């Protein structure tokens, strides 16, 4: 059973861009109500499909470099990365 991985600006390249599997990144914040609503769904997807895909989440309050680079303007935002 796979879990949702916390990713930071510092670990993004290693965890997401260098992954051999596709990666879904959930950009979230603790004040975002819709983010809290989809979190259990993403956790369920990770439990069911974690062998085929990596599921990650990034707190945009603590990590601003990567969300800015990828132009994350609204929350929640989901990005799927494959092969970097």
The 8 nearest C-alpha neighbors of each residue, nearest first, counted from 0:
[[1, 46, 2, 49, 47, 45, 50, 48],
 [2, 0, 49, 46, 45, 3, 50, 47],
 [1, 3, 45, 4, 46, 42, 0, 54],
 [2, 4, 54, 55, 42, 45, 5, 56],
 [5, 3, 55, 2, 56, 6, 54, 53],
 [6, 4, 56, 55, 57, 3, 7, 58],
 [5, 7, 57, 11, 10, 56, 4, 55],
 [8, 6, 10, 9, 11, 62, 57, 5],
 [7, 9, 11, 62, 10, 65, 64, 6],
 [8, 10, 7, 11, 12, 6, 13, 62],
 [11, 9, 7, 13, 8, 12, 6, 14],
 [12, 10, 14, 8, 15, 13, 7, 9],
 [13, 11, 16, 15, 10, 14, 17, 9],
 [12, 14, 17, 10, 11, 15, 16, 18],
 [13, 15, 11, 12, 18, 10, 17, 16],
 [16, 14, 18, 11, 12, 17, 13, 22],
 [15, 17, 83, 12, 18, 13, 14, 82],
 [18, 16, 13, 15, 83, 12, 14, 19],
 [19, 17, 20, 15, 16, 14, 82, 21],
 [18, 20, 17, 82, 21, 81, 16, 22],
 [21, 19, 18, 52, 22, 53, 51, 81],
 [20, 22, 81, 52, 80, 53, 23, 79],
 [23, 21, 53, 80, 79, 54, 52, 15],
 [22, 24, 79, 54, 78, 55, 53, 80],
 [25, 23, 55, 78, 56, 77, 79, 54],
 [24, 26, 56, 77, 76, 57, 27, 55],
 [25, 27, 57, 76, 56, 75, 58, 77],
 [28, 26, 58, 75, 34, 59, 74, 57],
 [29, 27, 58, 31, 30, 59, 60, 34],
 [28, 30, 31, 27, 35, 58, 34, 32],
 [29, 31, 28, 32, 34, 35, 27, 33],
 [32, 30, 34, 28, 29, 33, 35, 74],
 [31, 33, 35, 34, 30, 36, 29, 28],
 [34, 32, 36, 35, 31, 37, 75, 74],
 [35, 33, 31, 75, 32, 36, 37, 27],
 [34, 36, 32, 38, 33, 37, 31, 29],
 [37, 35, 33, 34, 38, 32, 39, 40],
 [36, 38, 40, 34, 39, 35, 41, 33],
 [37, 39, 41, 35, 40, 36, 34, 42],
 [40, 38, 42, 41, 37, 43, 36, 35],
 [41, 39, 43, 37, 42, 38, 44, 36],
 [40, 42, 44, 38, 43, 39, 45, 37],
 [43, 41, 39, 45, 40, 44, 3, 38],
 [42, 44, 40, 46, 41, 45, 39, 47],
 [45, 43, 41, 47, 46, 42, 48, 40],
 [46, 44, 49, 42, 48, 43, 47, 1],
 [45, 47, 0, 1, 43, 44, 49, 48],
 [46, 48, 44, 45, 49, 43, 0, 1],
 [47, 49, 45, 50, 51, 44, 46, 52],
 [50, 48, 45, 1, 52, 51, 46, 53],
 [49, 51, 48, 52, 1, 53, 47, 0],
 [52, 50, 49, 48, 20, 53, 21, 47],
 [51, 53, 49, 21, 20, 22, 50, 48],
 [54, 52, 22, 49, 21, 23, 55, 20],
 [55, 53, 23, 3, 22, 45, 4, 24],
 [54, 56, 4, 24, 3, 5, 23, 25],
 [57, 55, 25, 5, 24, 26, 6, 4],
 [56, 58, 26, 6, 59, 5, 7, 25],
 [57, 59, 27, 28, 60, 61, 62, 26],
 [58, 60, 62, 61, 63, 28, 27, 57],
 [61, 59, 58, 62, 28, 63, 29, 27],
 [60, 62, 59, 58, 63, 7, 57, 8],
 [63, 61, 59, 8, 60, 64, 7, 58],
 [62, 64, 66, 59, 65, 67, 61, 60],
 [63, 65, 67, 66, 62, 68, 8, 59],
 [64, 66, 68, 67, 8, 63, 69, 62],
 [67, 65, 71, 69, 68, 63, 64, 70],
 [68, 66, 70, 64, 65, 69, 63, 71],
 [67, 69, 65, 66, 70, 64, 71, 63],
 [68, 70, 66, 67, 71, 65, 64, 72],
 [71, 69, 67, 68, 72, 66, 65, 73],
 [70, 72, 66, 69, 73, 67, 76, 74],
 [71, 73, 70, 74, 66, 67, 76, 69],
 [74, 72, 71, 75, 76, 26, 70, 27],
 [75, 73, 76, 27, 26, 34, 31, 72],
 [74, 76, 34, 27, 26, 73, 33, 77],
 [77, 75, 74, 26, 25, 73, 78, 71],
 [76, 78, 25, 24, 26, 75, 23, 79],
 [79, 77, 24, 23, 80, 76, 25, 22],
 [78, 80, 23, 22, 24, 81, 77, 21],
 [81, 79, 22, 21, 83, 23, 78, 82],
 [82, 80, 21, 83, 22, 79, 20, 16],
 [81, 83, 80, 16, 19, 18, 21, 17],
 [82, 16, 81, 80, 17, 15, 18, 12]]
